[in-house]
Amino acid sequence: MTISRYDDIKLADEIQITAVTFREAPGYQRLESYPRRMVYGGREYTFVEQGMRFLVQKGQALIKLFDVSDGQNRFRLRCEGDHWTLVTMQAA
């Protein structure tokens, strides 16, 4: 199976997260938030699968990366503070 990146998706396009979901962090007694729905290019995407979540420290800043899917596409989202960007979008 070959996965190719859509040509019209540029790296670091700004997006809006319109809903989040929470789940228990494995091994911890606390909840973590995950994006549930986003708006990009005038279209709304609802995520049905959540993959890896990465936490990266860049100097004093913390950057969160999320791998999610709407069942048809896979996305990597980046959150820095309250600013969200679409890093990649691939056909599932």
MMTF fields as JSON, N, C-alpha, C and O atoms, coordinates in Angstrom:
{
  "mmtfVersion": "1.0.0",
  "mmtfProducer": "UNKNOWN",
  "numBonds": 367,
  "numAtoms": 368,
  "numGroups": 92,
  "numChains": 1,
  "numModels": 1,
  "chainsPerModel": [1],
  "groupsPerChain": [92],
  "chainIdList": ["A"],
  "bondAtomList": [4, 2, 8, 6, 12, 10, 16, 14, 20, 18, 24, 22, 28, 26, 32, 30, 36, 34, 40, 38, 44, 42, 48, 46, 52, 50, 56, 54, 60, 58, 64, 62, 68, 66, 72, 70, 76, 74, 80, 78, 84, 82, 88, 86, 92, 90, 96, 94, 100, 98, 104, 102, 108, 106, 112, 110, 116, 114, 120, 118, 124, 122, 128, 126, 132, 130, 136, 134, 140, 138, 144, 142, 148, 146, 152, 150, 156, 154, 160, 158, 164, 162, 168, 166, 172, 170, 176, 174, 180, 178, 184, 182, 188, 186, 192, 190, 196, 194, 200, 198, 204, 202, 208, 206, 212, 210, 216, 214, 220, 218, 224, 222, 228, 226, 232, 230, 236, 234, 240, 238, 244, 242, 248, 246, 252, 250, 256, 254, 260, 258, 264, 262, 268, 266, 272, 270, 276, 274, 280, 278, 284, 282, 288, 286, 292, 290, 296, 294, 300, 298, 304, 302, 308, 306, 312, 310, 316, 314, 320, 318, 324, 322, 328, 326, 332, 330, 336, 334, 340, 338, 344, 342, 348, 346, 352, 350, 356, 354, 360, 358, 364, 362],
  "bondOrderList": [1, 1, 1, 1, 1, 1, 1, 1, 1, 1, 1, 1, 1, 1, 1, 1, 1, 1, 1, 1, 1, 1, 1, 1, 1, 1, 1, 1, 1, 1, 1, 1, 1, 1, 1, 1, 1, 1, 1, 1, 1, 1, 1, 1, 1, 1, 1, 1, 1, 1, 1, 1, 1, 1, 1, 1, 1, 1, 1, 1, 1, 1, 1, 1, 1, 1, 1, 1, 1, 1, 1, 1, 1, 1, 1, 1, 1, 1, 1, 1, 1, 1, 1, 1, 1, 1, 1, 1, 1, 1, 1],
  "groupList": [{"groupName": "MET", "atomNameList": ["N", "CA", "C", "O"], "elementList": ["N", "C", "C", "O"], "formalChargeList": [0, 0, 0, 0], "bondAtomList": [1, 0, 2, 1, 3, 2], "bondOrderList": [1, 1, 2], "singleLetterCode": "M", "chemCompType": "L-PEPTIDE LINKING"}, {"groupName": "THR", "atomNameList": ["N", "CA", "C", "O"], "elementList": ["N", "C", "C", "O"], "formalChargeList": [0, 0, 0, 0], "bondAtomList": [1, 0, 2, 1, 3, 2], "bondOrderList": [1, 1, 2], "singleLetterCode": "T", "chemCompType": "L-PEPTIDE LINKING"}, {"groupName": "ILE", "atomNameList": ["N", "CA", "C", "O"], "elementList": ["N", "C", "C", "O"], "formalChargeList": [0, 0, 0, 0], "bondAtomList": [1, 0, 2, 1, 3, 2], "bondOrderList": [1, 1, 2], "singleLetterCode": "I", "chemCompType": "L-PEPTIDE LINKING"}, {"groupName": "SER", "atomNameList": ["N", "CA", "C", "O"], "elementList": ["N", "C", "C", "O"], "formalChargeList": [0, 0, 0, 0], "bondAtomList": [1, 0, 2, 1, 3, 2], "bondOrderList": [1, 1, 2], "singleLetterCode": "S", "chemCompType": "L-PEPTIDE LINKING"}, {"groupName": "ARG", "atomNameList": ["N", "CA", "C", "O"], "elementList": ["N", "C", "C", "O"], "formalChargeList": [0, 0, 0, 0], "bondAtomList": [1, 0, 2, 1, 3, 2], "bondOrderList": [1, 1, 2], "singleLetterCode": "R", "chemCompType": "L-PEPTIDE LINKING"}, {"groupName": "TYR", "atomNameList": ["N", "CA", "C", "O"], "elementList": ["N", "C", "C", "O"], "formalChargeList": [0, 0, 0, 0], "bondAtomList": [1, 0, 2, 1, 3, 2], "bondOrderList": [1, 1, 2], "singleLetterCode": "Y", "chemCompType": "L-PEPTIDE LINKING"}, {"groupName": "ASP", "atomNameList": ["N", "CA", "C", "O"], "elementList": ["N", "C", "C", "O"], "formalChargeList": [0, 0, 0, 0], "bondAtomList": [1, 0, 2, 1, 3, 2], "bondOrderList": [1, 1, 2], "singleLetterCode": "D", "chemCompType": "L-PEPTIDE LINKING"}, {"groupName": "LYS", "atomNameList": ["N", "CA", "C", "O"], "elementList": ["N", "C", "C", "O"], "formalChargeList": [0, 0, 0, 0], "bondAtomList": [1, 0, 2, 1, 3, 2], "bondOrderList": [1, 1, 2], "singleLetterCode": "K", "chemCompType": "L-PEPTIDE LINKING"}, {"groupName": "LEU", "atomNameList": ["N", "CA", "C", "O"], "elementList": ["N", "C", "C", "O"], "formalChargeList": [0, 0, 0, 0], "bondAtomList": [1, 0, 2, 1, 3, 2], "bondOrderList": [1, 1, 2], "singleLetterCode": "L", "chemCompType": "L-PEPTIDE LINKING"}, {"groupName": "ALA", "atomNameList": ["N", "CA", "C", "O"], "elementList": ["N", "C", "C", "O"], "formalChargeList": [0, 0, 0, 0], "bondAtomList": [1, 0, 2, 1, 3, 2], "bondOrderList": [1, 1, 2], "singleLetterCode": "A", "chemCompType": "L-PEPTIDE LINKING"}, {"groupName": "GLU", "atomNameList": ["N", "CA", "C", "O"], "elementList": ["N", "C", "C", "O"], "formalChargeList": [0, 0, 0, 0], "bondAtomList": [1, 0, 2, 1, 3, 2], "bondOrderList": [1, 1, 2], "singleLetterCode": "E", "chemCompType": "L-PEPTIDE LINKING"}, {"groupName": "GLN", "atomNameList": ["N", "CA", "C", "O"], "elementList": ["N", "C", "C", "O"], "formalChargeList": [0, 0, 0, 0], "bondAtomList": [1, 0, 2, 1, 3, 2], "bondOrderList": [1, 1, 2], "singleLetterCode": "Q", "chemCompType": "L-PEPTIDE LINKING"}, {"groupName": "VAL", "atomNameList": ["N", "CA", "C", "O"], "elementList": ["N", "C", "C", "O"], "formalChargeList": [0, 0, 0, 0], "bondAtomList": [1, 0, 2, 1, 3, 2], "bondOrderList": [1, 1, 2], "singleLetterCode": "V", "chemCompType": "L-PEPTIDE LINKING"}, {"groupName": "PHE", "atomNameList": ["N", "CA", "C", "O"], "elementList": ["N", "C", "C", "O"], "formalChargeList": [0, 0, 0, 0], "bondAtomList": [1, 0, 2, 1, 3, 2], "bondOrderList": [1, 1, 2], "singleLetterCode": "F", "chemCompType": "L-PEPTIDE LINKING"}, {"groupName": "PRO", "atomNameList": ["N", "CA", "C", "O"], "elementList": ["N", "C", "C", "O"], "formalChargeList": [0, 0, 0, 0], "bondAtomList": [1, 0, 2, 1, 3, 2], "bondOrderList": [1, 1, 2], "singleLetterCode": "P", "chemCompType": "L-PEPTIDE LINKING"}, {"groupName": "GLY", "atomNameList": ["N", "CA", "C", "O"], "elementList": ["N", "C", "C", "O"], "formalChargeList": [0, 0, 0, 0], "bondAtomList": [1, 0, 2, 1, 3, 2], "bondOrderList": [1, 1, 2], "singleLetterCode": "G", "chemCompType": "PEPTIDE LINKING"}, {"groupName": "ASN", "atomNameList": ["N", "CA", "C", "O"], "elementList": ["N", "C", "C", "O"], "formalChargeList": [0, 0, 0, 0], "bondAtomList": [1, 0, 2, 1, 3, 2], "bondOrderList": [1, 1, 2], "singleLetterCode": "N", "chemCompType": "L-PEPTIDE LINKING"}, {"groupName": "CYS", "atomNameList": ["N", "CA", "C", "O"], "elementList": ["N", "C", "C", "O"], "formalChargeList": [0, 0, 0, 0], "bondAtomList": [1, 0, 2, 1, 3, 2], "bondOrderList": [1, 1, 2], "singleLetterCode": "C", "chemCompType": "L-PEPTIDE LINKING"}, {"groupName": "HIS", "atomNameList": ["N", "CA", "C", "O"], "elementList": ["N", "C", "C", "O"], "formalChargeList": [0, 0, 0, 0], "bondAtomList": [1, 0, 2, 1, 3, 2], "bondOrderList": [1, 1, 2], "singleLetterCode": "H", "chemCompType": "L-PEPTIDE LINKING"}, {"groupName": "TRP", "atomNameList": ["N", "CA", "C", "O"], "elementList": ["N", "C", "C", "O"], "formalChargeList": [0, 0, 0, 0], "bondAtomList": [1, 0, 2, 1, 3, 2], "bondOrderList": [1, 1, 2], "singleLetterCode": "W", "chemCompType": "L-PEPTIDE LINKING"}],
  "groupTypeList": [0, 1, 2, 3, 4, 5, 6, 6, 2, 7, 8, 9, 6, 10, 2, 11, 2, 1, 9, 12, 1, 13, 4, 10, 9, 14, 15, 5, 11, 4, 8, 10, 3, 5, 14, 4, 4, 0, 12, 5, 15, 15, 4, 10, 5, 1, 13, 12, 10, 11, 15, 0, 4, 13, 8, 12, 11, 7, 15, 11, 9, 8, 2, 7, 8, 13, 6, 12, 3, 6, 15, 11, 16, 4, 13, 4, 8, 4, 17, 10, 15, 6, 18, 19, 1, 8, 12, 1, 0, 11, 9, 9],
  "groupIdList": [1, 2, 3, 4, 5, 6, 7, 8, 9, 10, 11, 12, 13, 14, 15, 16, 17, 18, 19, 20, 21, 22, 23, 24, 25, 26, 27, 28, 29, 30, 31, 32, 33, 34, 35, 36, 37, 38, 39, 40, 41, 42, 43, 44, 45, 46, 47, 48, 49, 50, 51, 52, 53, 54, 55, 56, 57, 58, 59, 60, 61, 62, 63, 64, 65, 66, 67, 68, 69, 70, 71, 72, 73, 74, 75, 76, 77, 78, 79, 80, 81, 82, 83, 84, 85, 86, 87, 88, 89, 90, 91, 92],
  "secStructList": [7, 7, 7, 7, 5, 7, 6, 6, 7, 7, 6, 6, 3, 3, 7, 3, 3, 3, 3, 3, 3, 3, 3, 3, 7, 6, 6, 1, 1, 1, 3, 3, 3, 3, 3, 3, 3, 3, 3, 3, 6, 6, 3, 3, 3, 3, 7, 7, 3, 3, 3, 3, 3, 3, 3, 3, 3, 3, 6, 6, 3, 3, 3, 3, 3, 3, 3, 3, 3, 7, 1, 1, 3, 3, 3, 3, 3, 3, 3, 3, 6, 6, 3, 3, 3, 3, 3, 3, 3, 3, 3, 7],
  "xCoordList": [0.835, 0.0, 0.883, 1.811, 0.604, 1.367, 0.534, -0.637, 1.141, 0.474, 1.186, 2.405, 0.426, 1.037, 0.402, -0.786, 1.194, 0.717, -0.028, 0.404, -1.138, -1.877, -1.019, -0.41, -0.966, -0.117, -0.576, 0.246, -1.904, -2.397, -2.278, -2.599, -1.829, -1.655, -0.234, 0.724, -0.103, 1.209, 1.49, 0.57, 2.746, 3.118, 2.821, 2.991, 2.381, 2.133, 0.99, 1.061, -0.066, -1.266, -2.05, -2.224, -2.521, -3.277, -4.639, -5.287, -5.068, -6.369, -7.08, -6.49, -8.375, -9.159, -9.596, -10.154, -9.356, -9.866, -11.182, -11.211, -12.275, -13.604, -14.169, -15.202, -13.503, -13.936, -12.753, -11.868, -12.745, -11.714, -12.396, -13.565, -11.642, -12.112, -11.048, -9.907, -11.418, -10.491, -10.424, -11.416, -9.245, -9.102, -8.036, -7.176, -8.125, -7.183, -5.803, -5.648, -4.817, -3.431, -2.995, -3.161, -2.438, -2.007, -0.985, 0.022, -1.253, -0.331, -0.447, 0.278, -1.344, -1.51, -2.972, -3.851, -3.226, -4.608, -4.996, -5.383, -4.888, -5.277, -5.771, -5.512, -6.478, -7.011, -6.121, -5.544, -6.018, -5.317, -6.336, -7.276, -6.149, -7.063, -6.496, -5.284, -7.396, -7.054, -8.01, -9.183, -7.534, -8.451, -9.49, -9.165, -10.731, -11.83, -12.365, -12.826, -12.296, -12.831, -12.028, -11.634, -11.783, -11.065, -11.738, -12.463, -11.474, -11.906, -10.647, -9.757, -10.6, -9.462, -9.985, -10.71, -9.62, -10.02, -11.523, -12.024, -12.255, -13.703, -14.426, -15.646, -13.703, -14.293, -14.056, -13.008, -15.037, -14.912, -14.569, -15.173, -13.604, -13.17, -13.401, -13.002, -14.042, -14.247, -13.346, -13.37, -12.561, -11.591, -12.234, -12.884, -12.048, -12.602, -11.517, -11.816, -10.256, -9.134, -8.063, -7.764, -7.491, -6.382, -5.181, -5.25, -4.083, -2.86, -1.924, -2.323, -0.695, 0.341, 0.173, -0.329, 0.61, 0.668, 2.095, 2.61, 2.732, 4.125, 4.2, 3.454, 5.088, 5.345, 6.817, 7.693, 7.083, 8.442, 8.756, 7.951, 9.913, 10.328, 11.316, 12.326, 11.01, 11.867, 12.212, 11.442, 13.376, 13.723, 12.769, 12.655, 12.087, 11.093, 9.702, 8.814, 9.503, 8.179, 7.939, 8.857, 6.679, 6.262, 5.405, 4.472, 5.723, 4.991, 4.345, 5.007, 3.042, 2.329, 2.049, 1.584, 2.331, 2.019, 1.009, 1.154, -0.003, -1.055, -1.199, -1.248, -1.265, -1.607, -3.053, -3.386, -3.918, -5.345, -5.838, -5.155, -7.042, -7.619, -9.125, -9.774, -9.668, -11.121, -11.697, -12.869, -10.895, -11.325, -10.958, -10.874, -10.741, -10.353, -8.973, -8.276, -8.577, -7.29, -6.609, -7.26, -5.284, -4.506, -3.879, -3.421, -3.868, -3.381, -2.341, -2.413, -1.387, -0.5, -0.753, -0.593, -1.154, -1.479, -0.44, 0.119, -0.193, 0.788, 0.091, -0.632, 0.325, -0.233, 0.902, 1.682, 0.976, 1.971, 1.22, 0.802, 1.052, 0.2, -1.244, -1.777, -1.885, -3.248, -3.29, -4.356, -2.153, -2.03, -1.902, -0.97, -2.847, -2.87, -2.484, -2.898, -1.687, -1.327, -1.45, -1.298, -1.728, -1.775, -0.383, 0.083, 0.268, 1.619, 1.564, 2.204, 0.797, 0.622, -0.795, -1.511, -1.182, -2.455, -2.19, -1.681, -2.537, -2.262, -3.523, -4.336, -3.688, -4.78, -4.553, -3.435, -5.606, -5.482, -5.398, -5.291],
  "yCoordList": [-1.172, 0.0, 1.24, 1.341, 2.17, 3.407, 4.552, 4.709, 5.335, 6.514, 7.736, 7.861, 8.624, 9.836, 11.056, 11.055, 12.081, 13.329, 14.122, 14.186, 14.725, 15.57, 16.755, 17.391, 17.06, 18.14, 19.518, 20.42, 19.693, 21.024, 21.33, 22.442, 20.381, 20.625, 21.09, 20.357, 22.298, 22.834, 22.555, 22.486, 22.399, 22.185, 23.436, 24.561, 23.221, 24.287, 25.217, 26.419, 24.68, 25.469, 25.611, 24.64, 26.816, 27.057, 26.383, 26.385, 25.803, 25.138, 25.615, 26.26, 25.281, 25.551, 24.221, 23.389, 24.007, 22.837, 23.26, 24.174, 22.592, 22.993, 22.072, 22.381, 20.938, 20.032, 19.197, 18.877, 18.851, 17.972, 16.841, 16.935, 15.777, 14.657, 14.377, 14.82, 13.659, 13.355, 11.857, 11.148, 11.382, 9.977, 9.872, 10.74, 8.775, 8.578, 8.269, 7.448, 8.924, 8.69, 7.332, 7.064, 6.465, 5.152, 5.264, 5.959, 4.574, 4.583, 5.79, 5.885, 6.718, 7.927, 8.059, 7.511, 8.772, 9.024, 10.451, 11.248, 10.757, 12.076, 11.924, 10.915, 12.922, 12.906, 13.71, 14.723, 13.245, 13.984, 14.384, 13.64, 15.555, 16.014, 15.694, 15.731, 15.38, 15.083, 15.842, 16.001, 16.312, 16.982, 15.994, 14.846, 16.442, 15.594, 16.065, 15.261, 17.383, 17.936, 19.166, 19.942, 19.345, 20.534, 21.094, 20.398, 22.372, 23.037, 23.438, 24.095, 23.023, 23.361, 23.58, 22.742, 24.689, 24.975, 25.022, 24.648, 25.48, 25.574, 24.247, 24.186, 23.191, 21.866, 21.398, 21.667, 20.697, 20.187, 18.698, 17.936, 18.292, 16.903, 16.425, 17.096, 15.27, 14.666, 13.449, 12.574, 13.396, 12.316, 11.125, 11.268, 9.952, 8.717, 7.84, 6.923, 8.114, 7.355, 8.323, 9.326, 7.989, 8.769, 7.858, 6.791, 8.294, 7.514, 8.059, 8.328, 8.213, 8.656, 10.13, 10.944, 10.432, 11.81, 12.035, 11.277, 13.069, 13.361, 14.687, 15.619, 14.764, 16.006, 16.334, 15.562, 17.492, 17.892, 19.201, 20.133, 19.27, 20.514, 21.221, 20.647, 22.483, 23.317, 24.555, 25.514, 24.528, 25.601, 25.567, 24.542, 26.661, 26.721, 26.316, 26.086, 26.227, 25.927, 24.423, 23.644, 24.029, 22.643, 22.571, 23.356, 21.634, 21.436, 20.064, 19.074, 20.004, 18.728, 18.363, 19.196, 17.124, 16.595, 15.465, 14.624, 15.446, 14.443, 13.771, 14.449, 12.454, 11.701, 11.247, 10.513, 11.689, 11.38, 11.001, 11.239, 10.405, 10.008, 10.25, 10.117, 10.61, 10.729, 9.498, 9.494, 8.458, 7.234, 7.214, 6.142, 8.372, 8.469, 9.074, 8.779, 9.906, 10.596, 10.502, 10.361, 10.585, 10.661, 12.045, 12.594, 12.592, 13.944, 13.95, 13.154, 14.837, 15.152, 16.613, 17.49, 16.861, 18.197, 18.646, 17.838, 19.933, 20.512, 21.583, 22.429, 21.527, 22.524, 23.175, 22.505, 24.485, 25.259, 26.358, 27.348, 26.176, 27.094, 26.868, 25.773, 27.907, 27.742, 27.877, 28.084, 27.76, 27.881, 26.478, 25.739, 26.119, 24.801, 24.911, 25.841, 23.953, 23.888, 22.454, 21.5, 22.323, 21.034, 20.798, 21.571, 19.745, 19.44, 18.601, 18.936, 17.498, 16.648, 16.12, 16.047, 15.751, 15.102, 14.041, 14.344, 12.784, 11.679, 10.849, 10.736, 10.268, 9.34, 8.098, 7.59, 7.615, 6.432, 5.151, 4.067],
  "zCoordList": [0.0, 0.0, 0.0, 0.802, -0.883, -0.986, -0.436, -0.783, 0.411, 0.973, 0.421, 0.534, -0.168, -0.707, -0.059, 0.263, 0.126, 0.712, -0.337, -1.488, 0.039, -0.894, -1.281, -0.42, -2.573, -3.058, -2.594, -2.432, -2.375, -2.03, -0.539, -0.12, 0.267, 1.69, 1.952, 1.707, 2.447, 2.776, 4.241, 5.056, 4.569, 5.954, 6.769, 6.297, 7.985, 8.954, 8.554, 8.807, 7.931, 7.673, 8.971, 9.707, 9.249, 10.476, 10.401, 9.355, 11.524, 11.613, 12.864, 13.731, 12.941, 14.139, 14.722, 14.007, 15.993, 16.696, 17.336, 18.159, 16.956, 17.414, 18.49, 19.083, 18.751, 19.827, 20.274, 19.481, 21.539, 22.092, 22.85, 23.225, 23.066, 23.872, 24.931, 24.804, 25.949, 27.04, 27.24, 27.069, 27.606, 27.978, 29.056, 29.205, 29.803, 30.907, 30.361, 29.456, 30.911, 30.507, 31.047, 32.237, 30.189, 30.652, 31.785, 31.653, 32.902, 34.023, 34.931, 35.921, 34.617, 35.424, 35.819, 35.155, 36.881, 37.29, 36.915, 37.77, 35.628, 35.13, 33.705, 33.048, 33.239, 31.885, 30.956, 31.35, 29.717, 28.666, 27.614, 27.336, 27.031, 25.986, 24.611, 24.396, 23.689, 22.301, 21.391, 21.73, 20.244, 19.313, 18.786, 18.481, 18.683, 18.212, 16.859, 16.048, 16.625, 15.375, 15.01, 15.881, 13.701, 13.234, 11.992, 11.281, 11.754, 10.531, 9.78, 10.32, 8.512, 7.654, 6.238, 5.701, 5.649, 4.273, 4.08, 3.02, 5.104, 5.006, 5.199, 5.047, 5.527, 5.713, 7.144, 7.731, 7.693, 9.046, 9.009, 8.254, 9.821, 9.919, 11.346, 12.298, 11.501, 12.814, 12.92, 12.055, 13.966, 14.128, 14.815, 15.851, 14.231, 14.777, 15.385, 16.15, 15.051, 15.594, 16.074, 15.426, 17.242, 17.753, 17.882, 18.493, 17.298, 17.348, 18.402, 19.536, 18.017, 18.938, 19.31, 18.534, 20.515, 20.984, 21.452, 22.275, 20.934, 21.259, 22.0, 21.7, 22.95, 23.667, 23.475, 23.866, 22.867, 22.529, 23.244, 23.222, 23.872, 24.513, 23.602, 23.194, 23.286, 22.444, 23.254, 23.298, 23.894, 24.815, 25.991, 26.663, 26.25, 27.32, 26.847, 27.668, 25.532, 24.976, 24.894, 24.636, 25.119, 24.921, 23.67, 23.5, 22.801, 21.559, 21.624, 21.937, 21.326, 21.301, 19.85, 19.072, 19.492, 18.166, 18.334, 19.222, 17.489, 17.553, 16.187, 15.16, 16.176, 14.97, 15.121, 16.052, 14.196, 14.256, 12.866, 11.87, 12.807, 11.526, 11.55, 12.588, 10.381, 10.233, 9.547, 9.173, 9.378, 8.709, 7.236, 6.637, 6.647, 5.242, 5.076, 4.105, 6.003, 5.954, 7.305, 8.341, 7.276, 8.501, 8.579, 7.577, 9.776, 9.992, 11.095, 12.031, 10.985, 12.115, 12.437, 11.588, 13.683, 14.15, 15.161, 15.903, 15.177, 16.099, 16.925, 16.398, 18.225, 19.132, 19.903, 20.579, 19.788, 20.516, 21.254, 20.653, 22.563, 23.323, 22.921, 23.097, 22.377, 21.864, 20.335, 19.755, 19.705, 18.245, 17.628, 17.945, 16.744, 16.108, 14.635, 13.943, 14.164, 12.743, 12.249, 13.013, 10.958, 10.277, 9.694, 8.857, 10.132, 9.665, 8.404, 7.407, 8.435, 7.25, 7.176, 8.175, 5.954, 5.692, 4.637, 3.558, 4.952, 4.043, 3.858, 4.776, 2.675, 2.439, 3.287, 3.367, 3.912, 4.793, 3.986, 4.559]
}
